């Protein structure tokens, strides 16, 4: 839980916003940020793809 919160804070999401989000929304936001940085998330496997 705290890892995703710290990830979002490090990427500029304000604490007041993060605090109001559900865990599902926080995870989706983390995936969206990571994908903007080039990661590929496999929603069926619920993990990032290698490579």
Residue pairs with C-beta under 8 A, 6 or more apart in sequence:
1 23
4 23
4 26
4 27
4 30
5 18
5 26
7 30
7 33
8 18
8 26
8 29
8 30
8 33
9 15
9 18
11 33
13 29
18 26
21 29
31 39
31 41
34 41
34 48
35 41
39 48
40 48
40 49
41 47
41 48
41 49
42 48
42 49
